[in-house]
Amino acid sequence: MKVRCPPVARVGSLSVKDTKTAADAIQDEDGPQHLKQVSRIKDIILQKYLPSWERILVSRHRRLCHFDCYAGPGVYEFEGQKVHGTPIIAVRAAQEHLAKAKGHRMTVILVEKHEKQRASLQKEPKRVRPYGEGLQVHVAAKYVKEFVPKLLEPVPRLVPAFFMVDPYGHPLTVPILNDVLNRPRTEALINLMYARSI
Ligand SMILES: C[S@@+](CC[C@H](N)C(=O)[O-])C[C@H]1O[C@@H](n2cnc3c(N)ncnc32)[C@H](O)[C@@H]1O
């Protein structure tokens, strides 16, 4: 039986703005990596979810943190168009949040171990610069399984934080994820894709 996925434009209510996000010309020398449809859908879920998460916290918290634990290159090719990956989606969501929440602050930390991915990642947020008041974006050249525990150890309570966990293969270990999720007002979106040739 052949299973057909619906075109991504019909997933949820992809707005005109989403389509514009996806419509920049492809300019990179090598060209961005191709994005599979399942990954595009995951990105759209994140894009739809983050504004609601930020809205829930805004009344009581002036500072939020977003960790993209497996950031990737920041940009992909999808159906012939350039689309943003999770890091740029997070930066844009933060910008939109801060534009409405004057005087608030947000820190976005993008963790990526791979040099080539990082080079692309350093370049891509320039498209969304200037970041605007209150937003800090850091690219961490780290292995996330070492970085996150080191970061969390001395900090008993984080400001409200969102963890995007989207690895190839195995994610952060269960003890690390437990430590993350035991912290108050901390959420994670964990994407586990399972593929096996039979
Ligand atoms: C599936 S891609 C991320 C895609 C990205 N979340 C998006 O949708 O735009 C996974 C990325 O994680 C990076 N990565 C894999 N293991 C890592 C680790 N232990 N620490 C940091 N980065 C890692 C890889 O180099 C790759 O760029």
The ligand as an ORCA input file, in Angstrom:
! r2SCAN-3c Opt
* xyz 0 1
  C      18.507     16.602     13.091
  S      19.801     17.825     13.081
  C      19.020     19.193     13.852
  C      18.000     19.867     13.024
  C      17.389     21.066     13.658
  N      16.816     20.773     14.972
  C      16.312     21.635     12.749
  O      15.251     21.007     12.625
  O      16.549     22.693     12.173
  C      20.853     17.288     14.374
  C      22.083     18.153     14.598
  O      22.627     17.819     15.857
  C      24.037     17.874     15.787
  N      24.512     16.992     16.849
  C      24.485     15.643     16.881
  N      24.964     15.179     18.042
  C      25.293     16.282     18.788
  C      25.827     16.457     20.092
  N      26.124     15.403     20.865
  N      26.023     17.706     20.542
  C      25.715     18.773     19.775
  N      25.216     18.675     18.519
  C      25.004     17.452     18.032
  C      24.360     17.384     14.388
  O      25.618     17.867     13.954
  C      23.188     17.942     13.579
  O      23.532     19.181     13.010
*
